[in-house]
Amino acid sequence: MRRIALFAAAAMVALTAMTACKSGTREKAAAEPPFADTIPICFETDWGHTGAGGIFCSVEINGVKVDTVLVDNGCYRSDIDPDLAAKLDFTYRVYRTDTLRAKRGSEDLADIARYSVVTDSLCYKIGHTSFRLDTIDINKWAALMYSMPSLGATIGRDVFEKYVVEIDLQRHFMVLSNHLPASIGQYKAIPMEFTNQQGVPRFRCVQTDGFRLKDGAPCTARVFLDLGNAAGTVFDSAFLNRVDQHFSQIDTSSLAWLILSQIGSAVDSMNFPIELMDDNHRVVAKIPGSMMDLSFLNSDILLGTDFFRHFNVIFDYKNNMLYLKHNE
């Protein structure tokens, strides 16, 4: 009898635990039903146009409509221009002040003050989606980068971590959602690497196969994903010195080929638009993007919108996945 009683008690405990687990699952599902919010964006491909290469949308911050906001997963956290911050009704505490160097490609623009602040009174509304951010930066970085005094704020990495973000640069819309679309099987899935090193915490990179060193040995490149880079795709100068720049010999099934075939006029160093000169001003190579020291990002390539504009792009930061589907 005692064994039967003990078994019955154990079964009751297990049943109670299962019921609680199922109830918790139902409560979680009920608390967060599937949603998808489609938001218009502006994207200009003419590099002679102010703001070219940037992705912009409208946002309400504490009820104030901000017409021009940069979408930039390469920005560590969302930021607000000081002029806009002065107009918003919110309280904050500054916990760090430092200096940020604004750069466009290899060009130094300015050293600007950056104030990192915490707040409990800042509400964003993008489309129909509302959320709060408790930590932001206040600085003029974005306005300087794009030469746009009207650029009031930046949606940064922290927003990408809140939502699945789909961007279609050809049809000019962005979708914030809490799930992948039903059409996800049509996309190329690429694992993203979570980085948490000093200087670039919580950013995402991808490891890119297909490059070769000058001695012919295979080489993997670390590629930093940055929608907000005003200079487009950038190559690390030390990386280009190591690799064989006869890009036409790259494996056509590799991720390197996919990248180079989009940002260059062809995957062939003879047809790329940017020339590298030796000390005698002779052309020694051509590359598909600008060049600078990317050691501060611990990356070989900074991949910008000149690549992403050829795709429907989905960023799933929670699962560290990037999805691409050609839009042409």
Secondary structure, DSSP 8 states (H G I E B T S, - for coil): -HHHHHHHHHHHHHHHHHHHHHHHHHHHHHHS---EEEEE-EE---TTSTTTT-EEEEEEETTEEEEEEEE-TTSSS-EE-HHHHTTS----EEEEEEEEEEEETTEEEEEEEEEEEE-S--EEEETTEEEE-SEEEE-SHHHHHTT-TT--EEE-HHHHHHSEEEEETTTTEEEEESS--GGGGGSEEEE-EEEEETTEEEEEEEEEEEEEBTTS-EEEEEEEE-TT-TT-SEEEHHHHHHB---GGGS-TTSHHHHHHHHHSSSSSTTT-SEEEE-TTS-EEEEESSEEE--GGGT-SEEE-HHHHTTEEEEEEGGGTEEEEEE--
